[in-house]
Amino acid sequence: MATNKNSNPEHTEGPVATAIEEQTAKLPSDIFLWSALGSMAVSLVLQYQGSKNRSLFVGQWAAPFLLLGIYNKLVKLEGHD
C-alpha cells in the first residue's frame, strides 16, 4: 500500500536533518561503495604487515560506509520532507 510522504505532518524532518540530506544527495552513491572496498583493502594490507589491531579497526569501516551509501540512495530516491 503506497503512502504519501506528507501524510503525517507531525513527523517532519528538522532543519539540521534537511540540510544534511540536501548536501549528501549531491554525493555520488558509488563513493560509499569504493570507500568500503578501500577500507577492506587497507585492512588486508595491515593484516599482512602484522598490525592486527589496526587491521580490525579499519576493516570495521566497511559496514558504516555501506550504510551511508544506502542512506544516500534513499535520500536521492525519496527526498526529504
N, CA, C and O atoms as a GROMACS GRO file, in nm:
protein
  324
    1MET      N    1   0.084  -0.117   0.000
    1MET     CA    2   0.000   0.000   0.000
    1MET      C    3   0.089   0.124   0.000
    1MET      O    4   0.169   0.142   0.092
    2ALA      N    5   0.076   0.206  -0.098
    2ALA     CA    6   0.157   0.327  -0.109
    2ALA      C    7   0.103   0.435  -0.017
    2ALA      O    8  -0.018   0.452  -0.003
    3THR      N    9   0.195   0.507   0.045
    3THR     CA   10   0.154   0.617   0.132
    3THR      C   11   0.217   0.745   0.082
    3THR      O   12   0.323   0.745   0.019
    4ASN      N   13   0.150   0.852   0.110
    4ASN     CA   14   0.201   0.984   0.074
    4ASN      C   15   0.306   1.024   0.175
    4ASN      O   16   0.287   1.006   0.295
    5LYS      N   17   0.419   1.080   0.129
    5LYS     CA   18   0.527   1.120   0.219
    5LYS      C   19   0.481   1.224   0.319
    5LYS      O   20   0.529   1.228   0.432
    6ASN      N   21   0.389   1.309   0.279
    6ASN     CA   22   0.343   1.416   0.366
    6ASN      C   23   0.211   1.383   0.434
    6ASN      O   24   0.137   1.474   0.473
    7SER      N   25   0.179   1.254   0.447
    7SER     CA   26   0.050   1.217   0.504
    7SER      C   27   0.043   1.244   0.654
    7SER      O   28  -0.067   1.256   0.708
    8ASN      N   29   0.157   1.256   0.722
    8ASN     CA   30   0.157   1.282   0.865
    8ASN      C   31   0.244   1.405   0.892
    8ASN      O   32   0.365   1.392   0.908
    9PRO      N   33   0.183   1.522   0.898
    9PRO     CA   34   0.262   1.645   0.916
    9PRO      C   35   0.328   1.655   1.053
    9PRO      O   36   0.416   1.740   1.072
   10GLU      N   37   0.289   1.570   1.148
   10GLU     CA   38   0.352   1.574   1.281
   10GLU      C   39   0.493   1.518   1.278
   10GLU      O   40   0.574   1.551   1.365
   11HIS      N   41   0.525   1.436   1.179
   11HIS     CA   42   0.656   1.372   1.172
   11HIS      C   43   0.733   1.428   1.053
   11HIS      O   44   0.738   1.366   0.946
   12THR      N   45   0.792   1.544   1.072
   12THR     CA   46   0.872   1.606   0.967
   12THR      C   47   1.017   1.616   1.013
   12THR      O   48   1.046   1.610   1.133
   13GLU      N   49   1.106   1.633   0.917
   13GLU     CA   50   1.248   1.647   0.949
   13GLU      C   51   1.275   1.786   1.002
   13GLU      O   52   1.209   1.883   0.965
   14GLY      N   53   1.374   1.794   1.090
   14GLY     CA   54   1.418   1.923   1.141
   14GLY      C   55   1.509   1.992   1.042
   14GLY      O   56   1.546   1.934   0.940
   15PRO      N   57   1.546   2.115   1.072
   15PRO     CA   58   1.630   2.191   0.978
   15PRO      C   59   1.770   2.131   0.961
   15PRO      O   60   1.827   2.139   0.852
   16VAL      N   61   1.825   2.073   1.065
   16VAL     CA   62   1.959   2.013   1.055
   16VAL      C   63   1.956   1.891   0.965
   16VAL      O   64   2.040   1.877   0.876
   17ALA      N   65   1.859   1.802   0.987
   17ALA     CA   66   1.847   1.681   0.904
   17ALA      C   67   1.820   1.718   0.758
   17ALA      O   68   1.875   1.655   0.668
   18THR      N   69   1.738   1.816   0.736
   18THR     CA   70   1.708   1.860   0.599
   18THR      C   71   1.834   1.914   0.531
   18THR      O   72   1.859   1.883   0.415
   19ALA      N   73   1.913   1.993   0.603
   19ALA     CA   74   2.037   2.048   0.546
   19ALA      C   75   2.136   1.936   0.515
   19ALA      O   76   2.202   1.939   0.411
   20ILE      N   77   2.148   1.839   0.605
   20ILE     CA   78   2.239   1.726   0.582
   20ILE      C   79   2.194   1.645   0.460
   20ILE      O   80   2.277   1.608   0.377
   21GLU      N   81   2.065   1.619   0.450
   21GLU     CA   82   2.014   1.542   0.336
   21GLU      C   83   2.035   1.615   0.204
   21GLU      O   84   2.065   1.552   0.103
   22GLU      N   85   2.020   1.746   0.205
   22GLU     CA   86   2.042   1.823   0.082
   22GLU      C   87   2.187   1.814   0.037
   22GLU      O   88   2.215   1.807  -0.083
   23GLN      N   89   2.280   1.814   0.132
   23GLN     CA   90   2.422   1.807   0.097
   23GLN      C   91   2.463   1.665   0.058
   23GLN      O   92   2.537   1.648  -0.039
   24THR      N   93   2.416   1.564   0.130
   24THR     CA   94   2.456   1.426   0.098
   24THR      C   95   2.396   1.380  -0.033
   24THR      O   96   2.452   1.292  -0.099
   25ALA      N   97   2.284   1.436  -0.073
   25ALA     CA   98   2.224   1.397  -0.201
   25ALA      C   99   2.311   1.440  -0.319
   25ALA      O  100   2.295   1.388  -0.429
   26LYS      N  101   2.401   1.534  -0.297
   26LYS     CA  102   2.490   1.580  -0.403
   26LYS      C  103   2.605   1.482  -0.429
   26LYS      O  104   2.667   1.488  -0.535
   27LEU      N  105   2.633   1.393  -0.333
   27LEU     CA  106   2.743   1.298  -0.348
   27LEU      C  107   2.702   1.180  -0.436
   27LEU      O  108   2.590   1.131  -0.424
   28PRO      N  109   2.791   1.134  -0.522
   28PRO     CA  110   2.760   1.012  -0.599
   28PRO      C  111   2.757   0.891  -0.505
   28PRO      O  112   2.839   0.881  -0.414
   29SER      N  113   2.665   0.802  -0.527
   29SER     CA  114   2.648   0.686  -0.439
   29SER      C  115   2.767   0.592  -0.443
   29SER      O  116   2.793   0.523  -0.344
   30ASP      N  117   2.838   0.586  -0.554
   30ASP     CA  118   2.948   0.491  -0.562
   30ASP      C  119   3.068   0.530  -0.476
   30ASP      O  120   3.158   0.449  -0.456
   31ILE      N  121   3.073   0.654  -0.427
   31ILE     CA  122   3.180   0.693  -0.335
   31ILE      C  123   3.179   0.604  -0.212
   31ILE      O  124   3.284   0.563  -0.163
   32PHE      N  125   3.060   0.573  -0.162
   32PHE     CA  126   3.049   0.491  -0.042
   32PHE      C  127   3.089   0.347  -0.069
   32PHE      O  128   3.151   0.282   0.016
   33LEU      N  129   3.055   0.296  -0.186
   33LEU     CA  130   3.095   0.160  -0.222
   33LEU      C  131   3.246   0.151  -0.234
   33LEU      O  132   3.307   0.058  -0.181
   34TRP      N  133   3.309   0.246  -0.303
   34TRP     CA  134   3.454   0.245  -0.317
   34TRP      C  135   3.523   0.266  -0.183
   34TRP      O  136   3.630   0.211  -0.160
   35SER      N  137   3.464   0.345  -0.096
   35SER     CA  138   3.523   0.364   0.038
   35SER      C  139   3.520   0.234   0.117
   35SER      O  140   3.616   0.202   0.187
   36ALA      N  141   3.410   0.160   0.107
   36ALA     CA  142   3.400   0.032   0.177
   36ALA      C  143   3.503  -0.067   0.122
   36ALA      O  144   3.572  -0.134   0.199
   37LEU      N  145   3.513  -0.076  -0.010
   37LEU     CA  146   3.612  -0.166  -0.069
   37LEU      C  147   3.754  -0.123  -0.035
   37LEU      O  148   3.841  -0.207  -0.011
   38GLY      N  149   3.778   0.007  -0.033
   38GLY     CA  150   3.910   0.058   0.004
   38GLY      C  151   3.947   0.025   0.148
   38GLY      O  152   4.061  -0.010   0.176
   39SER      N  153   3.850   0.036   0.238
   39SER     CA  154   3.880   0.004   0.378
   39SER      C  155   3.909  -0.145   0.394
   39SER      O  156   3.991  -0.183   0.478
   40MET      N  157   3.842  -0.228   0.316
   40MET     CA  158   3.873  -0.372   0.321
   40MET      C  159   4.013  -0.400   0.268
   40MET      O  160   4.085  -0.483   0.322
   41ALA      N  161   4.052  -0.330   0.161
   41ALA     CA  162   4.185  -0.349   0.104
   41ALA      C  163   4.293  -0.302   0.201
   41ALA      O  164   4.394  -0.370   0.220
   42VAL      N  165   4.273  -0.186   0.262
   42VAL     CA  166   4.369  -0.136   0.360
   42VAL      C  167   4.377  -0.230   0.479
   42VAL      O  168   4.486  -0.253   0.532
   43SER      N  169   4.265  -0.284   0.519
   43SER     CA  170   4.263  -0.380   0.629
   43SER      C  171   4.345  -0.504   0.594
   43SER      O  172   4.419  -0.556   0.679
   44LEU      N  173   4.333  -0.552   0.472
   44LEU     CA  174   4.409  -0.669   0.428
   44LEU      C  175   4.559  -0.640   0.430
   44LEU      O  176   4.639  -0.723   0.474
   45VAL      N  177   4.597  -0.522   0.381
   45VAL     CA  178   4.739  -0.484   0.381
   45VAL      C  179   4.791  -0.476   0.524
   45VAL      O  180   4.900  -0.526   0.553
   46LEU      N  181   4.715  -0.413   0.612
   46LEU     CA  182   4.758  -0.403   0.752
   46LEU      C  183   4.769  -0.541   0.818
   46LEU      O  184   4.858  -0.564   0.899
   47GLN      N  185   4.680  -0.631   0.781
   47GLN     CA  186   4.684  -0.767   0.835
   47GLN      C  187   4.815  -0.836   0.794
   47GLN      O  188   4.881  -0.899   0.876
   48TYR      N  189   4.851  -0.822   0.666
   48TYR     CA  190   4.975  -0.884   0.618
   48TYR      C  191   5.099  -0.818   0.676
   48TYR      O  192   5.204  -0.882   0.684
   49GLN      N  193   5.088  -0.693   0.716
   49GLN     CA  194   5.202  -0.623   0.777
   49GLN      C  195   5.215  -0.655   0.925
   49GLN      O  196   5.312  -0.614   0.989
   50GLY      N  197   5.119  -0.727   0.979
   50GLY     CA  198   5.126  -0.768   1.119
   50GLY      C  199   5.057  -0.672   1.216
   50GLY      O  200   5.069  -0.690   1.337
   51SER      N  201   4.986  -0.574   1.166
   51SER     CA  202   4.914  -0.480   1.253
   51SER      C  203   4.771  -0.528   1.269
   51SER      O  204   4.678  -0.474   1.209
   52LYS      N  205   4.753  -0.630   1.351
   52LYS     CA  206   4.622  -0.693   1.362
   52LYS      C  207   4.516  -0.597   1.418
   52LYS      O  208   4.405  -0.590   1.365
   53ASN      N  209   4.551  -0.524   1.522
   53ASN     CA  210   4.451  -0.434   1.582
   53ASN      C  211   4.410  -0.324   1.485
   53ASN      O  212   4.292  -0.292   1.474
   54ARG      N  213   4.506  -0.266   1.414
   54ARG     CA  214   4.474  -0.163   1.316
   54ARG      C  215   4.393  -0.221   1.200
   54ARG      O  216   4.302  -0.158   1.148
   55SER      N  217   4.428  -0.343   1.162
   55SER     CA  218   4.356  -0.409   1.053
   55SER      C  219   4.209  -0.428   1.090
   55SER      O  220   4.121  -0.402   1.009
   56LEU      N  221   4.183  -0.474   1.210
   56LEU     CA  222   4.045  -0.493   1.255
   56LEU      C  223   3.971  -0.360   1.263
   56LEU      O  224   3.854  -0.351   1.226
   57PHE      N  225   4.040  -0.257   1.311
   57PHE     CA  226   3.978  -0.125   1.323
   57PHE      C  227   3.936  -0.072   1.186
   57PHE      O  228   3.822  -0.030   1.168
   58VAL      N  229   4.027  -0.075   1.090
   58VAL     CA  230   3.998  -0.023   0.957
   58VAL      C  231   3.896  -0.112   0.886
   58VAL      O  232   3.811  -0.061   0.812
   59GLY      N  233   3.904  -0.242   0.906
   59GLY     CA  234   3.810  -0.334   0.841
   59GLY      C  235   3.666  -0.313   0.884
   59GLY      O  236   3.573  -0.345   0.810
   60GLN      N  237   3.648  -0.259   1.003
   60GLN     CA  238   3.512  -0.234   1.052
   60GLN      C  239   3.449  -0.110   0.991
   60GLN      O  240   3.332  -0.083   1.015
   61TRP      N  241   3.524  -0.034   0.914
   61TRP     CA  242   3.469   0.084   0.849
   61TRP      C  243   3.379   0.048   0.732
   61TRP      O  244   3.296   0.129   0.691
   62ALA      N  245   3.393  -0.071   0.678
   62ALA     CA  246   3.318  -0.109   0.557
   62ALA      C  247   3.166  -0.102   0.580
   62ALA      O  248   3.094  -0.045   0.497
   63ALA      N  249   3.119  -0.157   0.688
   63ALA     CA  250   2.974  -0.159   0.714
   63ALA      C  251   2.915  -0.018   0.726
   63ALA      O  252   2.812   0.009   0.665
   64PRO      N  253   2.977   0.073   0.804
   64PRO     CA  254   2.921   0.210   0.808
   64PRO      C  255   2.923   0.280   0.673
   64PRO      O  256   2.830   0.354   0.641
   65PHE      N  257   3.027   0.257   0.592
   65PHE     CA  258   3.030   0.318   0.459
   65PHE      C  259   2.914   0.267   0.374
   65PHE      O  260   2.849   0.345   0.304
   66LEU      N  261   2.888   0.137   0.381
   66LEU     CA  262   2.777   0.081   0.303
   66LEU      C  263   2.642   0.132   0.353
   66LEU      O  264   2.553   0.158   0.273
   67LEU      N  265   2.627   0.147   0.484
   67LEU     CA  266   2.503   0.203   0.539
   67LEU      C  267   2.484   0.349   0.497
   67LEU      O  268   2.373   0.391   0.467
   68LEU      N  269   2.593   0.425   0.496
   68LEU     CA  270   2.584   0.563   0.448
   68LEU      C  271   2.544   0.567   0.301
   68LEU      O  272   2.470   0.656   0.258
   69GLY      N  273   2.593   0.471   0.224
   69GLY     CA  274   2.554   0.463   0.084
   69GLY      C  275   2.407   0.434   0.067
   69GLY      O  276   2.342   0.491  -0.022
   70ILE      N  277   2.353   0.347   0.150
   70ILE     CA  278   2.209   0.318   0.146
   70ILE      C  279   2.129   0.442   0.184
   70ILE      O  280   2.030   0.475   0.119
   71TYR      N  281   2.172   0.511   0.288
   71TYR     CA  282   2.105   0.635   0.329
   71TYR      C  283   2.108   0.737   0.216
   71TYR      O  284   2.008   0.802   0.187
   72ASN      N  285   2.225   0.750   0.153
   72ASN     CA  286   2.240   0.843   0.042
   72ASN      C  287   2.145   0.809  -0.071
   72ASN      O  288   2.084   0.898  -0.129
   73LYS      N  289   2.133   0.682  -0.103
   73LYS     CA  290   2.045   0.639  -0.212
   73LYS      C  291   1.899   0.667  -0.177
   73LYS      O  292   1.822   0.711  -0.262
   74LEU      N  293   1.861   0.641  -0.053
   74LEU     CA  294   1.723   0.668  -0.011
   74LEU      C  295   1.690   0.816  -0.018
   74LEU      O  296   1.581   0.854  -0.061
   75VAL      N  297   1.783   0.900   0.022
   75VAL     CA  298   1.759   1.044   0.016
   75VAL      C  299   1.742   1.088  -0.129
   75VAL      O  300   1.658   1.172  -0.159
   76LYS      N  301   1.822   1.030  -0.219
   76LYS     CA  302   1.810   1.066  -0.360
   76LYS      C  303   1.677   1.018  -0.420
   76LYS      O  304   1.616   1.088  -0.500
   77LEU      N  305   1.633   0.900  -0.381
   77LEU     CA  306   1.511   0.845  -0.438
   77LEU      C  307   1.384   0.904  -0.376
   77LEU      O  308   1.289   0.936  -0.447
   78GLU      N  309   1.385   0.916  -0.245
   78GLU     CA  310   1.265   0.959  -0.173
   78GLU      C  311   1.264   1.108  -0.139
   78GLU      O  312   1.158   1.166  -0.120
   79GLY      N  313   1.382   1.168  -0.132
   79GLY     CA  314   1.390   1.308  -0.093
   79GLY      C  315   1.365   1.325   0.057
   79GLY      O  316   1.359   1.227   0.132
   80HIS      N  317   1.350   1.446   0.098
   80HIS     CA  318   1.317   1.474   0.236
   80HIS      C  319   1.183   1.544   0.240
   80HIS      O  320   1.125   1.576   0.137
   81ASP      N  321   1.135   1.568   0.362
   81ASP     CA  322   1.004   1.632   0.376
   81ASP      C  323   1.009   1.761   0.308
   81ASP      O  324   0.910   1.834   0.306
   0.00000   0.00000   0.00000
